Amino acid sequence: MSGLHLQPIPAAERDSLAWWIDHAPLAHIHVGWLNPARWVGRPVSLQLADSHGRTHAALVTAPDGLGVAWVQAFACGKGQAPQVAWPTLWDAARRALIELGVRRVWAMTSEPSFADILRAADFQQSSEVVMLTYFGERVDAPAALPAITLRHMQAADLPAVLALDNLAFTPPWQMDREALETTFNASAVSALAVSQAEAIGYVLATQSQGRLHLARLATAPGWQRKGIGRALTLHLLQQAGRRAAGRLTVNTQIENSASLKLYHALGFRGGGRSVVVYSLNLEHSSPAAHA
Ligand SMILES: CC(C)(COP(=O)(O)OP(=O)(O)OC[C@H]1O[C@@H](n2cnc3c(N)ncnc32)[C@H](O)[C@@H]1OP(=O)(O)O)[C@@H](O)C(=O)NCCC(=O)NCCS
């Protein structure tokens, strides 16, 4: 690409580059409750800059603490064609990710133009995330579960919750320590299910613009199908009612039939646009697959 050179985004430029990405005329930003800025400036985040150091395009796909890499951001400045910028950035990112030991990269989008770029780079559709909204009216109190108590989560619970979260979810949906801490700190409602001092399930919900979002729900594998997920969700719904949250939403994958059954039974309904999840196995990816 004439006049532009490829370089890593230095950690020291994290804030200015995160701002640039946020304000770029064309940007794909990963959908999630964590600010994508946290990945800017970490390996692997790259930019195409001119000789004056001005950024023209950027790609951020830094792996988390579990080695899972999402395309967190891809942005192009004015006049920079994404189909031209992507191959250069992606080729370098792909190589760097392989060197870091990353085997699969994930991306989530509802934008057809970015989906075209991903498909041209050999990304395959692997799932779909749907948003459900609570439309129920009456919230039953959670049924008492023998020898299981629900209480607020505290910072001291995080190591145990992280362990159960990582057992309950499969890649790429597990959270690393940093993501869990950030979500916990941002949560408006939390509850932990405990049996004999063992953390066996938890729920976290964040709140923004008067709306509660069920950010996380998990029951430890050995404790599933005993009513804990339902009890935690009902607890949250009661809290939502008290807070007059207006709306309560949750995202889940279309193949996650356990969570879909649970949410539907409680009065959540789908609607709106779903977000497609793409992934690419780096071991079989070829640098020739370009947009
Ligand atoms: C989804 C999840 C939290 C449910 O927790 P749980 O404690 O097992 O749920 P409950 O025992 O309260 O089940 C409530 C209802 O959900 C449905 N359900 C739960 N697990 C199910 C499964 N494996 N298959 C089919 N339906 C299921 C059933 O309708 C069930 O009612 P029933 O047992 O009376 O038939 C649990 O499966 C889990 O942690 N999964 C991995 C993490 C995850 O996907 N979290 C949700 C992300 S949005």
The ligand as a Gaussian input file, in Angstrom:
#p B3LYP/6-31G(d) Opt

LIG

0 1
 C      -27.818000     -22.383000      31.226000
 C      -27.479000     -22.832000      32.649000
 C      -27.058000     -21.608000      33.467000
 C      -28.742000     -23.443000      33.264000
 O      -28.445000     -23.682000      34.635000
 P      -29.119000     -24.863000      35.477000
 O      -28.846000     -24.588000      36.897000
 O      -28.717000     -26.179000      34.942000
 O      -30.655000     -24.589000      35.118000
 P      -31.949000     -25.138000      35.900000
 O      -31.663000     -26.441000      36.563000
 O      -32.461000     -24.041000      36.757000
 O      -32.934000     -25.406000      34.673000
 C      -34.019000     -24.573000      34.425000
 C      -34.663000     -24.972000      33.098000
 O      -33.763000     -24.654000      32.025000
 C      -33.866000     -25.691000      31.026000
 N      -32.598000     -26.416000      30.959000
 C      -31.516000     -26.265000      31.770000
 N      -30.526000     -27.070000      31.352000
 C      -30.959000     -27.733000      30.284000
 C      -30.377000     -28.683000      29.403000
 N      -29.122000     -29.116000      29.571000
 N      -31.120000     -29.135000      28.372000
 C      -32.375000     -28.705000      28.173000
 N      -32.988000     -27.801000      28.996000
 C      -32.282000     -27.310000      30.013000
 C      -34.968000     -26.617000      31.467000
 O      -36.177000     -26.092000      30.933000
 C      -34.918000     -26.446000      32.965000
 O      -36.119000     -26.753000      33.593000
 P      -36.419000     -28.291000      34.013000
 O      -35.171000     -28.843000      34.655000
 O      -37.561000     -28.141000      34.962000
 O      -36.736000     -29.001000      32.737000
 C      -26.374000     -23.930000      32.673000
 O      -26.705000     -24.925000      31.721000
 C      -24.990000     -23.393000      32.366000
 O      -24.267000     -22.920000      33.253000
 N      -24.597000     -23.471000      31.085000
 C      -23.261000     -23.001000      30.644000
 C      -23.166000     -21.499000      30.731000
 C      -24.250000     -20.820000      29.921000
 O      -24.510000     -21.183000      28.795000
 N      -24.854000     -19.772000      30.525000
 C      -25.891000     -19.004000      29.894000
 C      -25.284000     -17.992000      29.002000
 S      -26.462000     -16.867000      28.399000

